[in-house]
Amino acid sequence: MARGLYAGVVENLVITLILLISLGSILIYKKKYKILAILFAFFFLGNGFYFLGEHRYKVKDYLGVVSVVGRVSDRFEEGEHSYTIVLDDVSIAGENAKNIELYISKDSNARDLEVGDILAFESEVEVMPLFSLSSLNSSIARQDIGYSASVKQSELIITKGYKKFDETIRLAVKDLLYEKMSEGNAGIAYAVLFGDKSGIAYEVNEAYRNSGIIHILTVSGLHVGFLISLIYGFLKLCKANKYLNFSLTTFIIFIYAYLCGFAPSVVRAAVMGVVIMLAKLCGRRYDTLNALGLSGFIILIVSPITAFDIGFLMSLACVCGIVLLYPLFYNFLRKFTPNIVAQYIAVSLSAQLAILPFLATFFSNYNCLSFIINLLIVPLFSVLYPYLFVVSIICLIMPFMSFLFVIADYGFTAINFMSSIFANTVLQFTLSPMKLAVIVFFFILLYILGQFLMVKPVNRFLLSTVAVLCMTLSFGFSSVMSSVDKGTFYLNSYGQESILLVNSSGQTMLVGDNFIVKRCMKQYNIDKLDYFVALDDLAAEDVHDLEDYGFSYYICIEGDNAKEEITIVSPSQTIVAGDFVLNYIVYQDKLLGVNINFDDVDVFVANDVDLNYNITIGYQYFFSIYSPDIVFASDNYQLAELGDFICVSSKNNDMTDYNYSLDGNLLFDFKDYGFKVRRID
């Protein structure tokens, strides 16, 4: 909300005014002036803390090649030809800096990299945006990444460094898991223990997501709850007094949160767990809603930017839904089902309903059978997770006992089997993304339906009707405000550029792909894309990866024509795709790019080729014929010198009209023969 207020977003301003005026009027009417003062104090305090929190992520923009020194952390992925790692304890040009996400091209003659190595090299560093298309880049925020860079392994100076305590523990457990479990299940087990999903295959992750059990891979309240029950119960059996029990359990949970990198969902669950134990210790009644508010307050005071983290939001919403809706579902279900079944179904339905807005906004897909698979998986997981945790501790002390992981391997195999069955059900549908206003009124509706609002049934019905009406109006208003008639979107993420074109007929064309294209589609209510244009070869497997966009046709000049939708054309051929007209431009056997004409506008998307003398002549000849209105130059910002057009580059320089690193993701439009541009971040 605060970010929208600072940015002048109308939706956020309206919602804030409605809530403040409504609550203020009620409190004034009831003469609750102290509460009113506290409300406004926290409002301004929260906005101030958010401003400071976001400011903490501001980074210096370094121009040109700079010297970099950093330590290899355990955020470490090794491929066949490259490494993708996160460097911490970073120094750039002799100054302390935020972490760097580093892409390293492998060299067969260099020694393998290890966690703890100190790397020194020279390279350009690109600032990583904290937000893209109104969404927080969670991995950047969680890992405190400020920059990205790429380098060849042969260009590195590598010295032996050190491992941190938490890395030593995680890596020791990881080695044990991969030694005794199958590779796929070891990656799942590691994610379950520490929340790091980098070792999970894409197909497995999609199966868990589509079946509705992705939450077991994110360390959250489910995991911490099992852990607290295990430790607290064990110490109770050992006749430990209540003070020692509370102290040891709290200490172990804190250590576990530290090993998980203090992920927001873990901290939230840990604080609530400590409050529960503290209530028992003091003989006081535990209030779940207050404990939830306290945990959220603590997290957001320390890191206000966490308010945008999907894991934190879903964790908070899940508990909120259970607190508000569980009694309603349970009291209804216990009339005709056994008590234990009614409890499980009520918990599952309450949690699934509460996270619905976030599933719609961040994932889009919803499986109608997800609550059923959760009824099967959660009881199994309630045994499997504590077992995995205990065995990990035992094997760290006594490695020869690592054969015990085999049982966990069978358990995850069973979960994988069930998830694959439920993930392929036809009872799935796509949810429309919900804007902030819709989500706010959705949770107001849940509160009205819950047990905490003491009003007559008639008044509850009237209030619910008003909340539903506000949700409907907000949804309609946000859809109209965010839709776009036509335009040219420039989307850049991790050095991958995509150009999304929308013409006056509503037809859409995408050149290139990256993960924020879907964010753009959601934000501007674009349901599907019509045409995909590739600047490199396109094979059938690439088409499979792009099927979620709903493309009708795929266009390229090279590729595997294994699918009818792939249209392979020659460079000299003019391609008509709906109301788009395309020409691939090739000079001296090198693809210079593709020119696209629509709505009397020429857009040229350049391929990333070296601008030697001959290629420059080729570009000059092309520009003399086509005279494009706008050129997306990729890294070749020198193209700006070759013609009279708007030039956009991912490189920060003085030649181009717009630099990605300065301006972020952009929307270009030609209206009434006038050129307009605006940021869409």
C-alpha positions, 0 to 999 in steps of 0.5 A: 500500500505504501509503495502505491501511495508514494508512486501516486497509484489511484487505486491505493489512494482510494482504498487508503482513504476509504479505510481511514475514513471508515475506521476513523468515523466508527472510532469517533462515533464510539468516542475511541479517541485513543485507538484513533490516535494509535491508528493514525500513528501506526499508519504514518509510522508504517509508511515511514518504515516502508520508505526506509526499508525500500531505501535500504535496497538502493544501490550505486550504479557502476558504469563500465568495467569494474573490479569485483571481489566476492565469496561464493555462497551456497546459492550455487547451481552447476550446469553442464557448461556454466555456474550460476552463483550468488557472491556475498561479502562483495566489494565493487571498485573497492567499495562494500556492495550488495550481493551479486548474482554471477553467471560463469561460463565454464572452462575445462582447464580451470578447477571446479568452484566450491562454496567459500571460494573467493573470486576476483574478476573485472566485469560490467555489473548490472543493477538488479531491479527490486520490483518488476511490473509491480511485483517484488523479485523475491529471490533478489530481496531474500538474498540481498542481491543488488547486481548481476554480472557474467564472466568466463571462468578463465578470467577469474582469480580464485583463492581458498576462502571459508564457509559460514556456519549455516552453510556448513550445516546445510551442505553436510545435510545436502551431501547426506541426502544426495548420497542415500536418496535418489537425486530427485527426492534428495532435492525435494527433501533439501527444499522441505528442510531448508526451503531451497528449491533449486535442486527440484526438477521443473516437472516435479515443481509444476506437479506440486504446484498444479496439484496444490501441495507446493506449500510443503516445499516452502518452509512455513507454519506447517513445518515449524508447527510439526517441529515445535510439537516434536521438540516440546513433546520430547522434552516433556517426556524427558520430564524437563520443567516448563521453563527449560522446555520453553527455553530449549524449544525457542532456542532450537526454533531460532537456530532452525530459522537461522539455517533457513535464512530467516525466511519470512514464512519461517519467522512468522511461524516461529514467532507464533509458536513462541507466543503459544508456548509463552501463553502456556507458560504464563497460564494465559489464553492464546489468541491466534489472531493477535499472535498472527498480527504480532508476528507480521508486525515484527517482520515488517518492522525489521523488513518492510519490503517483506509485505510484497513477498509471496511466501509471507503473504500466503503464510499469513493468509493461510493462518488468517483463513483457518482462524476465521473460517475453520469454526464455520466449516467444522461446525457444518461438517461434523454434523454428517462426518466423523470428527477427525475427518471434519477437522481435516476438511475444515482446515484444508478448505479454510486455508485453500479459500484464504490463499485464493487471491494470491493463487490468482495473482501469482500462479493463475491456476487452481485445482478443484481437488487440491483440498482432497490431495492435501487430506492425503498428503498432510497426514503423511507429511506430518510423519515424514517431515519430523522423521526427516528432521530427526534423521538429519540430526542423527546422521550429522553426528553419526554419518554411518546411520545415513541409511535411515534416509531410505525410508524418507526416499520412499515417502517422497516417492509416494508423494510424487506419485500422488501429486502427478495423478492430481496434477493432471486432472481436468478439474482445473481452471485459470483464475483472473488476477486480483488487484489490491482493492479486490484482495482487501475487500476479500479479507474484509468479507472473510472477517465478516463471515468469521467468528470475531464479528459479533453481530446479528445474522441479518446485519452479517448478511448485509455487511457481506453483501456490501463487501461482495459489491465492493469486490465486484466494483473494484474488480471491474474498475481495476480491469478497466484502468489496467487494460491497454488498447495497443502499445509496444512493451519492452520487458527486460529481465536478467539480460533477456529481452522480450518485445510484446506488441498489441495492435489496434485490432487487439492482436498480440505478438511476442518477440523473445521470452522471459519470466516477466511476460506473464506478469505483464499479461496479468497486469494489463489483462491480456489473456493469450498471445497470438504470435511468437517470433523467434530470433534464433532457431525454434524447436518443438521442445521450445514450443512446449515451453511456450504453450501456456501463452496460448500462441496460435503460430510460431515464426522463425527462420530456422528450426525443427518443423515438427509441429504444424504451428511452427512456420519457418520462413526465408529472410527475403520473404514478407510474412503476414501474420494477422495485421502484422507484417514481418521481414527478417533481415539477414546480411552476410549470413548473419541475422540482423533482426526482424522488422515488424509493421503494424498500425502504420508503425515500424518496429525493429528488434535487433539481434545481438551481433558484433558490429564489425565494419561489414555488419554496420554497412548492412544495418545502414542499408536496412535503415535506409530502406525501412526507416523504423520508428523505434529500434530495440537494440539489445546490447548494440547501443551503437545502432542509435548512431546509424539512423533517425529513430527512437533507440532502446538498449539494455546498456546504460549509455548516452547514445540511446533515447532510453536505457533499460538500466535507467528506465526499467520496463517500458510501454511505448505507444504512438497516438495521434502521430505522437510518440509516448513512453512510460515506465510500467515498473 
